[in-house]
Structures are given as structure tokens and as C-alpha cells.
Amino acid sequence: MSVINLQNLKKECIKLLKKLINTPSLSKEEQKTADIIEYFFKKYKLNTKRKYNNIWIENNNYDNDNYTILLNSHHDTIKPSNGWDTDPFVVKEDGDKIIGLGSNDAGGSVVSLIATFIYINSLPKYKYKLILIISAEEEIRATRGVESILCDLGKINLGIIGEPTNMQMAIAEKGLIVLDCLSIGKTGHAARYEGINALYIAINDIIWLKNYVFEKKSDLLGKIKLTVTKIQCGIQRNVIPDTCYFTVDIRTNEIYSHEEIINQIKKNIKSKIISSSYRLKSSYIDSNHKIVKIAKKMNIKIFGSPTLSDQSVMNFPTVKIGVGDSSRSHTPNEYILISEIEYGIDLYIKILLNFIK
């Protein structure tokens, strides 16, 4: 196979992005876009593997399978919000701009990584094993996304995750804990002085959660952020509530373990924690890692990311770098620039070629 013409490949990947946008791919409903991605690789005589709606492929020109680099982005989208000026499932072009649901998050990164993989795979040889995964169900953090196939891939030494970062490199990312809490009181008539108001217990706990500050601060990710996001209480105006449910969203840094955070909260609130989700860990890569040194040498900005990605389920070193701007994600009239995609492809290729030097 001769080296791919990169300019032609870029044009084909822009066309691919438009097809993906025109094909609804809400989380858990990505089958049609998975089919489109599989067919695209077949046009280049490349065979993919598939599990659920996750597509992955390995390069066939590596010299050394003792080091494996994973490239990953996702082809699912959220449901469109109100406020779109156009049909979110129909591409609208405006000069350099491609407007449509999933264009920025994360279609631009998807097609840029696909172009990068196809180009690198067309070279006479590449030192390391590359695995590209275009995964599903990222937006809902479900277990049939990238997490479901990591065990099939063998040892991964480094992950490069494509999410909109303006092609800046996030070397740390906040994790997530969700706590469902229950305060228990004693019911009674609102006109009398009997009863224990579960709402008041919950309020005191919520005030503690609002004001408490974990002491240790991350240089990249800052402090842990505790936010109460939901509350449900009461059955009738004149009845003292005996139960009150509330939910806490906790954005974690790499300094505290999730267990440490939960134990500290348990010691200081009266409400019971009735369920918790804490598999989505914060991530951090050593600033002396080769990929970080390459980024600095290439004048790529390094930062810590407050937003969550599939890094949270990966137990190997990862960085997050991708096409587009995070502030456009999940907004009406989401868009990506063709020039951003072209630049992203060039930069991904330069990073990977520099990595083998």
C-alpha cells in the first residue's frame, strides 16, 4: 500500500463528518453511524472489529508490539436541546463552518483521528502498535462503550483521547462521584410540635456540603467541587416530611481517592448515603512523560480539564487533545470549522511521528 495522499484523505474525512451528522446517533442508538464508519475503513481496504456499537482497528505496519498507543473518540451524541436555528440532524455549511449535532463533540475529533490512523497506517512502517477506537455511549457513561472493550485489547501504554480542547493537551481531568442521600425524620402534623422534619436535617447537611472545602488543591485541577443538584421531599402541605432525598455531584481531583472523599462526607452528615457512583476516576499523567515533553516542545498548551471523558475508565496514562472548542459542546447550533479539522489532523500526525523519534 502506498502512502495516502493526505489532502485527499482530509477531503474524504470532511465528507464522512457530514454523513455522520446527517445520521442520528444518540447514545445507545449509534448503529447506523457505526455502519458508516465501518464502510469508510473498507473503502481503504482496512478491516475493523466491532462490539456493540464500538468500532476499533489496529495498524498493520508496526515494528514493536511491546508499546501500544490507543487513539479514541466517540460517535454518539446527546439529544438536541431547544434553540436550534436549523435541523440539528441536517448539515448546514457556512463558509468554513459545519453546523450540526455532534460536529464539535466529538465529530471533528472522530474524523481527524480516523484520518490520522489511515495516514500513519499507510506509511512503510510505524514503530509502535496503534489502536483506534471510535466508541459509543460516551455521553451517558454507560458500560457498553469503550469500557466494554478495553479488556479485549491487551496492554495499553498510552491513550490519546479526542475531545474538543482546541488541540491543547489536557494532562489531567477531573473525576466524578454521584451520591444519593436520604435524611430520615419522623412524620407529624405541621400544626403540632411532634415529629422530626427530615427536610431540616437535609438542609443542615446541604449547608455543610456547600461550605466544606477539602484542603488539598491540585495545581492542574484545583479543589474538589461539591454541588447538590437535586432534592425531593414531602407528600402534603400540612404533613411534616419523614424522608428527604438529595443528590450530590462531586468533581474530584487526582490528590484524593474517591474512598477518602466519601468517608469524609459520611463522618460529617447525618443523612445516609444510599447509593454512590464512583467508577469515573480523575486522571493525571506525569509531566515528565514523553508525550507531555513532546507537546511542550511543539508549543502545545498544557492544562487540566474540568470536563469528563472516557479517560475516567482507563487505567493507563492518557492525555486529552482534540478538535473544536469545549464551550460549543451541548449547545444549540453546535459547529466545527473545516480549518480546525485540517489543523487537527496535521497536529495529531506530527505528535505521533515525533513520539517514535
ChimeraX attribute file (.defattr): number of C-alpha atoms within 10 A of each C-alpha:
attribute: neighborCount
match mode: 1-to-1
recipient: residues
	/A:1	9
	/A:2	8
	/A:3	12
	/A:4	16
	/A:5	10
	/A:6	16
	/A:7	9
	/A:8	9
	/A:9	17
	/A:10	22
	/A:11	13
	/A:12	14
	/A:13	21
	/A:14	20
	/A:15	12
	/A:16	19
	/A:17	23
	/A:18	20
	/A:19	17
	/A:20	28
	/A:21	24
	/A:22	19
	/A:23	18
	/A:24	22
	/A:25	24
	/A:26	21
	/A:27	22
	/A:28	18
	/A:29	15
	/A:30	21
	/A:31	18
	/A:32	14
	/A:33	22
	/A:34	23
	/A:35	13
	/A:36	15
	/A:37	22
	/A:38	19
	/A:39	15
	/A:40	16
	/A:41	15
	/A:42	12
	/A:43	9
	/A:44	12
	/A:45	10
	/A:46	16
	/A:47	13
	/A:48	16
	/A:49	11
	/A:50	16
	/A:51	14
	/A:52	17
	/A:53	24
	/A:54	22
	/A:55	22
	/A:56	22
	/A:57	20
	/A:58	20
	/A:59	18
	/A:60	14
	/A:61	17
	/A:62	19
	/A:63	12
	/A:64	11
	/A:65	12
	/A:66	11
	/A:67	15
	/A:68	21
	/A:69	19
	/A:70	18
	/A:71	23
	/A:72	24
	/A:73	30
	/A:74	28
	/A:75	31
	/A:76	31
	/A:77	27
	/A:78	18
	/A:79	15
	/A:80	19
	/A:81	12
	/A:82	9
	/A:83	9
	/A:84	14
	/A:85	8
	/A:86	13
	/A:87	14
	/A:88	22
	/A:89	19
	/A:90	17
	/A:91	21
	/A:92	18
	/A:93	14
	/A:94	10
	/A:95	8
	/A:96	11
	/A:97	16
	/A:98	23
	/A:99	25
	/A:100	28
	/A:101	35
	/A:102	30
	/A:103	31
	/A:104	29
	/A:105	30
	/A:106	24
	/A:107	32
	/A:108	32
	/A:109	33
	/A:110	33
	/A:111	29
	/A:112	29
	/A:113	29
	/A:114	25
	/A:115	27
	/A:116	25
	/A:117	22
	/A:118	19
	/A:119	18
	/A:120	20
	/A:121	23
	/A:122	19
	/A:123	14
	/A:124	12
	/A:125	13
	/A:126	19
	/A:127	17
	/A:128	19
	/A:129	20
	/A:130	26
	/A:131	18
	/A:132	24
	/A:133	26
	/A:134	26
	/A:135	28
	/A:136	33
	/A:137	27
	/A:138	23
	/A:139	20
	/A:140	14
	/A:141	19
	/A:142	14
	/A:143	13
	/A:144	17
	/A:145	25
	/A:146	29
	/A:147	19
	/A:148	15
	/A:149	19
	/A:150	15
	/A:151	9
	/A:152	7
	/A:153	12
	/A:154	9
	/A:155	14
	/A:156	20
	/A:157	14
	/A:158	21
	/A:159	22
	/A:160	22
	/A:161	25
	/A:162	30
	/A:163	30
	/A:164	24
	/A:165	19
	/A:166	15
	/A:167	25
	/A:168	18
	/A:169	23
	/A:170	25
	/A:171	24
	/A:172	28
	/A:173	29
	/A:174	28
	/A:175	27
	/A:176	23
	/A:177	21
	/A:178	20
	/A:179	20
	/A:180	19
	/A:181	21
	/A:182	24
	/A:183	25
	/A:184	19
	/A:185	20
	/A:186	13
	/A:187	17
	/A:188	17
	/A:189	13
	/A:190	15
	/A:191	9
	/A:192	9
	/A:193	9
	/A:194	12
	/A:195	16
	/A:196	17
	/A:197	22
	/A:198	23
	/A:199	24
	/A:200	14
	/A:201	19
	/A:202	25
	/A:203	15
	/A:204	14
	/A:205	19
	/A:206	20
	/A:207	12
	/A:208	14
	/A:209	18
	/A:210	13
	/A:211	8
	/A:212	14
	/A:213	13
	/A:214	12
	/A:215	8
	/A:216	12
	/A:217	15
	/A:218	16
	/A:219	11
	/A:220	19
	/A:221	24
	/A:222	17
	/A:223	19
	/A:224	23
	/A:225	17
	/A:226	20
	/A:227	14
	/A:228	17
	/A:229	10
	/A:230	11
	/A:231	16
	/A:232	12
	/A:233	17
	/A:234	17
	/A:235	11
	/A:236	9
	/A:237	9
	/A:238	11
	/A:239	16
	/A:240	25
	/A:241	25
	/A:242	19
	/A:243	22
	/A:244	22
	/A:245	21
	/A:246	22
	/A:247	20
	/A:248	19
	/A:249	17
	/A:250	21
	/A:251	23
	/A:252	28
	/A:253	29
	/A:254	21
	/A:255	15
	/A:256	15
	/A:257	13
	/A:258	21
	/A:259	10
	/A:260	10
	/A:261	15
	/A:262	16
	/A:263	10
	/A:264	11
	/A:265	16
	/A:266	13
	/A:267	8
	/A:268	12
	/A:269	19
	/A:270	16
	/A:271	24
	/A:272	14
	/A:273	18
	/A:274	11
	/A:275	11
	/A:276	14
	/A:277	12
	/A:278	16
	/A:279	14
	/A:280	22
	/A:281	24
	/A:282	28
	/A:283	28
	/A:284	22
	/A:285	17
	/A:286	12
	/A:287	13
	/A:288	9
	/A:289	12
	/A:290	12
	/A:291	23
	/A:292	20
	/A:293	14
	/A:294	17
	/A:295	17
	/A:296	14
	/A:297	9
	/A:298	13
	/A:299	10
	/A:300	16
	/A:301	13
	/A:302	19
	/A:303	17
	/A:304	21
	/A:305	21
	/A:306	18
	/A:307	12
	/A:308	20
	/A:309	24
	/A:310	24
	/A:311	27
	/A:312	19
	/A:313	19
	/A:314	19
	/A:315	14
	/A:316	14
	/A:317	19
	/A:318	28
	/A:319	23
	/A:320	26
	/A:321	23
	/A:322	33
	/A:323	33
	/A:324	28
	/A:325	19
	/A:326	16
	/A:327	11
	/A:328	16
	/A:329	21
	/A:330	17
	/A:331	15
	/A:332	18
	/A:333	22
	/A:334	22
	/A:335	26
	/A:336	25
	/A:337	20
	/A:338	19
	/A:339	12
	/A:340	21
	/A:341	27
	/A:342	20
	/A:343	14
	/A:344	25
	/A:345	26
	/A:346	16
	/A:347	18
	/A:348	22
	/A:349	18
	/A:350	14
	/A:351	14
	/A:352	19
	/A:353	13
	/A:354	14
	/A:355	15
	/A:356	9
	/A:357	6
